Amino acid sequence: ARQLRARRRLDTAWSLAALTRSLGGHVEPPDGESFDASLTHLEDRVESEPIPPIEELIKAQDEAAATLARRLTARGQPDNPGYLVLNPCSFNRRVALELGGLTGPIPQGGPVKASQFNDGVGRIVVEVPALGFAWFPRQGPPGPPPSPGRLRLADDRCVRNEYFEAEIDPATGGLRAIRDPRTRVNRLGQQMVFNPGSTAHVQQIRTTSTGPALGEIISEGVLIDGKDEVLGSFRQRFRAWAGRPLSEIRIDLKLTQPAKGYPWHSYYGARFAWRDEQAALMRGVLGASYTTSHTRPETPDYLELRTGAQNTAIFPGGLPFHQRHGSRMLDVILSVEGEETSSFELAVGVDRGNPMQTAMGVATPVPVVETSMGPPHIGAVGWLFHLDAPTLLLTSLRPAPAGADGVTARLLEIGGVGGQAQWRCVRDPKQARLLDAHG
């Protein structure tokens, strides 16, 4: 999972540099080495070193984002501070932001779909176009605070939004049910487990946010073995953001007895269970869904349950190893012998049309740049490239080599069917070429 997120951060830096190049600019780092050369060296390290250089990746992404933001807001309204959110993906995203150090609420409207302000932290949901940007001001005009949303996003044991309702189990502290608002059918349940055997006991469930932008519930408990000995404690955070079709689950483990032995037999995991034995289990392979009958299906992207026209997707956030139990249960393996990571981020989506897009969005960072002026002269929302085929996934966008005024895009077909697509640019292209994988 760490490698996957490092890779997506690196690809984000490349994409932002390419977007800058599409506007006729270049990213120039302060040390004098060309940005493309330094990013190439960083890429070699990401793919060869056992622990990715996260701090250097963040620095490279911030440099690329700041350069693009300066170019976009160069003719914006002066002395009008705000935030510019950038989208390196080829699909629209509704992103959730938590901005600290604010003195007041962020105004809702335009790209800001939901907003709340608590204890100096603004929690905001922003819609950003594919390969584009969205700008919003740091402060709104004086007046009464925004009215609360019509939907309460959390209560004692449920988090919800327009797309789903997730109920927390009072006994295990896991997910008792996730339902869509139309059919109200229980799609999936989840709880913490230790394989070969354990029982989850809740110590505390508390609601920490009820909206209007974020609904959040935190459950804390312990795992106990057959001898009534404590194996470790867990903390699960369930989130529902207004307008976002994902139920986010963050798991923190503090193990008294770490797993030891053969990892497929001894592990801590998140166990998901569903009612319908006839549901087809799919796994994401190169962006497409394939039926799997493996006892141990591997995929870092997503697992999908299909029942008729309904589908429910589990996004493991880069965790690649999973183990089935019978026809109705599957474990996402979190911690085995030697594992040092103790925090894991997963998500569940209901009726997602293109789960690979969602999986990529889960792992892709959200570059946010604080600006002193804005919005951009072309408007608060805009795009720099546009791809009109949802079955094409942009996996890489880079500046053309040797400083040429161009970009190179790599696209992956994920729909299983051929066809034509239109690739539009913010500047009129002079020429275009089809390249193979060797360039």
Disulfide bonds with the S-S distance in Angstrom:
none
